[in-house]
Amino acid sequence: MMVKGRFDRYEGTLDLEDDPAIELKIEAASLDTNNKKRDAHLRSADFFDAENHSQVRFVSESAMLSGEHLRSRGRLYAAGQTMPLDLEATVQRVDGELQVDSTAYVDYYALGMSHGR
């Protein structure tokens, strides 16, 4: 089953001349799937364990920008686990800031989130 949602509190850096070029920090407790009961369960120890692992992070190992297209390979850290993750994104300058748009599909079993299995 695929659940769509978003994280409302995050911060990140993108500097292709730095190492890591991309670092994204997300507050796990800011998860919002538009269903309060499901959100509480996803924040619990069954999934993100937000009480003990307050952040979800992505740290790039490589990043390449071609026009507005960004490709990155790195590591995702969530719920005390880590896994490799490849991302593709579009990058645009909006009102003097960078707007990065990307969607990631992650197998939560690979992060040790095994509720219901």
N, C-alpha and C positions, 0 to 999 in steps of 0.2 A: 504494500500500500504506500502510495506517495502522499505526503502531507506537505502542502505549500504554506510557507510562512516567511517571516522576516525578523530581523533583529533591529530593534529601534535605537540602541545605543552602541556606538562603535567609533573608532578612530583609526586612522591609518596614515602611512607615509608611502610615497612613490617617488623615488629618486634613482634613476637608472645609472647614475655614477656612484652610487653608494652600495655597500654590501651589508645587509641584504637590501636589494632594490625596492622590495615591497615588504611591508609589515603591517598587518591588519589585526587589531585587537577588538574583540566583540564581547560585550557583557552577556554572558549566557542567560541571565535572568531577564533580559530584555526581549526574549523570544515571544513572538506574537503570531499565532495561527488563526486568530479571530474566534477562538474557542477557549474560554478561561479554564475549564476543567482539563482539557487536553494540554494546554500550556503548562498548568501546574504539574501534570504528570511528566511532560517532557523535561521540565526543570528538575525533576526528582532524581534520586540515585539510579532509577531504572534507565535513565538516558543521560542527560547532560550533567547531572549531579552538581548543579549550580552552587549549592551551598559549600561544597568542598573544592570546586573547580570553577571559579567565578568568570574565567575568560575562555573564549574560543579564540585561537590565534591561527593566522596563516603567515608563514615566513618563507619568502622566495629563496630558491637556490639559483634560479636563472630567470631573467626577464628580458623580453625583446619587444620594442615598440616599432611598428611599421605604420606610419600615418596615424590613424585613430585606433588601430588594432593592436592590442597588447596580448602577448602570450607569456605565460609564466608557469614554471614548475617549482614546486616547493613542498612544504610539510604543513599539514593541518594538525593542530593540537586541540583536543576536546576531551572532556571527561577523564583526564589523566592518561589519555592514549594519544598516539600519533600515527599518521599515515601519509603516504605521498599523495599529492594532489596537483593535477594540471588544470590551469585556468585559462580561459580566453575571455577577453573583455574589450569593450570600446571605451576610449578615453576622449573626453571633450573638455574644452575650457568653457566654463559657464560663469559669468559674473566674476572673473578673475580667479576662480578656483577650478581645480580639476574635478570633473565628474566621471567616475569610473562605474561602468555598468557591467555586471557579470552575474551569471547564475551557476551555482555549483550543485551537482547531484552527488551525494555521498551515501555509500552503503553503511548505515549505522552499525550493522553487525561487525564491520571491519574495525570500528572504534570500540568494540566490546559492549555495545549497547544491545543487549540480547533479550529485553523484555518481550514476552509473548512467543518466544521461540522454544 
